[in-house]
Amino acid sequence: PLAQRYFDQGLRLYYGFNHAEAIRAFEEAARLDPDCAMCPWGIALAYGPNINAPMDRESGLAAYKAVQQAAARKAGASERERALIDALAARYAADPPDDRAALDAAYARTIAEVARRFPADLEAATLHAEAL
């Protein structure tokens, strides 16, 4: 339950554009629940580009590492969570390019598919809108 509270706090901070604190909340959730797939997913999400800031190389490397950790834990995740992890994995690369356009377009396409597969999922719809 405490890990869930930190995860929820991380999402609230992410949507409030406080990405550094969101990462800290997701990291604490991951510390409390090392098997949680969505905790490193949240870290990867918060390291990503956003409406207020582009993504630098250091953040790209950290995001890629985090999404790989999420993928390694997704066996215990729900179908929806696995879809969110797979979509976010399309956004990052082991060697982040200077021009992110192809990665950002791939993420927008994959998160759109998640939103279509789970039409009642407001999180997926929000992430799809943000990706556009």
C-alpha positions as CSV (number, residue, x, y, z in Angstrom):
1,P,0.0,0.0,0.0
2,L,2.8,2.5,0.7
3,A,4.5,1.7,-2.6
4,Q,1.1,2.4,-4.3
5,R,0.8,5.7,-2.5
6,Y,4.3,6.8,-3.7
7,F,3.5,5.7,-7.2
8,D,0.2,7.7,-7.2
9,Q,2.2,10.7,-5.8
10,G,4.6,10.3,-8.6
11,L,1.9,10.4,-11.2
12,R,0.4,13.5,-9.6
13,L,3.8,15.2,-9.6
14,Y,4.4,14.2,-13.2
15,Y,1.1,15.7,-14.3
16,G,1.9,18.8,-12.2
17,F,5.2,19.2,-14.2
18,N,7.4,18.5,-11.2
19,H,9.4,15.8,-12.9
20,A,12.3,15.6,-10.5
21,E,10.1,15.0,-7.6
22,A,8.0,12.6,-9.6
23,I,11.1,10.5,-10.2
24,R,12.0,10.6,-6.5
25,A,8.4,9.3,-5.7
26,F,8.6,6.5,-8.3
27,E,12.1,5.5,-7.1
28,E,10.7,5.2,-3.5
29,A,7.8,3.2,-4.8
30,A,10.3,0.9,-6.6
31,R,12.4,0.6,-3.4
32,L,9.4,-0.4,-1.4
33,D,8.2,-2.9,-4.1
34,P,11.2,-4.2,-6.1
35,D,8.9,-6.4,-8.3
36,C,6.7,-3.4,-9.4
37,A,6.9,-3.0,-13.2
38,M,5.0,0.3,-13.2
39,C,7.4,2.0,-10.8
40,P,10.4,2.1,-13.2
41,W,7.8,2.8,-16.0
42,G,6.9,6.0,-14.0
43,I,10.6,6.9,-13.7
44,A,11.0,6.4,-17.5
45,L,7.9,8.5,-18.1
46,A,9.1,11.4,-15.9
47,Y,12.6,11.4,-17.6
48,G,11.0,11.9,-21.0
49,P,10.4,15.0,-23.0
50,N,7.4,17.1,-22.1
51,I,5.7,20.3,-23.1
52,N,8.0,22.4,-21.1
53,A,11.4,20.8,-21.9
54,P,13.1,18.7,-24.5
55,M,15.0,15.7,-23.6
56,D,18.8,15.8,-23.1
57,R,21.1,12.8,-23.6
58,E,21.5,12.1,-19.8
59,S,17.7,11.9,-19.4
60,G,17.4,9.7,-22.5
61,L,19.9,7.2,-21.0
62,A,18.2,7.2,-17.6
63,A,14.7,6.8,-19.3
64,Y,16.0,3.9,-21.4
65,K,17.5,2.2,-18.4
66,A,14.2,2.6,-16.4
67,V,12.0,1.3,-19.2
68,Q,14.2,-1.7,-19.6
69,Q,13.8,-2.4,-15.8
70,A,10.0,-2.1,-16.3
71,A,10.1,-4.5,-19.2
72,A,12.1,-7.0,-17.1
73,R,9.3,-6.9,-14.4
74,K,6.3,-7.0,-16.7
75,A,5.5,-10.7,-16.3
76,G,3.7,-9.8,-13.1
77,A,1.9,-6.8,-14.6
78,S,-1.6,-6.6,-16.0
79,E,-2.3,-6.6,-19.7
80,R,-2.9,-2.9,-19.6
81,E,0.3,-2.2,-17.7
82,R,2.3,-4.4,-20.1
83,A,0.8,-2.4,-23.0
84,L,1.8,0.9,-21.3
85,I,5.3,-0.4,-20.8
86,D,5.7,-1.6,-24.4
87,A,4.4,1.8,-25.6
88,L,6.9,3.8,-23.5
89,A,9.7,1.5,-24.7
90,A,9.1,2.8,-28.2
91,R,10.0,6.3,-27.0
92,Y,13.6,5.6,-25.9
93,A,16.8,4.1,-27.4
94,A,20.0,2.7,-25.9
95,D,21.9,5.4,-27.8
96,P,19.6,8.5,-27.7
97,P,19.7,10.3,-31.0
98,D,19.9,14.1,-31.2
99,D,16.8,14.1,-33.4
100,R,14.0,12.4,-31.4
101,A,11.3,12.8,-34.0
102,A,11.2,9.2,-35.0
103,L,11.1,7.9,-31.4
104,D,8.5,10.4,-30.4
105,A,6.3,9.5,-33.4
106,A,6.7,5.8,-32.6
107,Y,5.6,6.4,-29.0
108,A,2.6,8.5,-30.3
109,R,1.6,5.5,-32.5
110,T,2.0,2.9,-29.8
111,I,0.3,4.8,-27.1
112,A,-2.6,5.5,-29.5
113,E,-3.0,1.8,-29.9
114,V,-3.1,1.4,-26.1
115,A,-5.8,4.0,-25.9
116,R,-7.8,2.2,-28.6
117,R,-7.4,-1.2,-26.9
118,F,-8.5,0.2,-23.5
119,P,-11.1,2.9,-24.4
120,A,-12.2,3.4,-20.8
121,D,-8.6,4.0,-19.6
122,L,-8.3,7.7,-18.9
123,E,-4.6,7.3,-18.2
124,A,-3.9,5.9,-21.7
125,A,-6.1,8.6,-23.3
126,T,-4.2,11.3,-21.4
127,L,-0.8,9.9,-22.3
128,H,-2.0,9.6,-25.9
129,A,-3.1,13.3,-26.0
130,E,0.2,14.3,-24.4
131,A,2.2,12.4,-27.0
132,L,0.5,14.2,-29.8
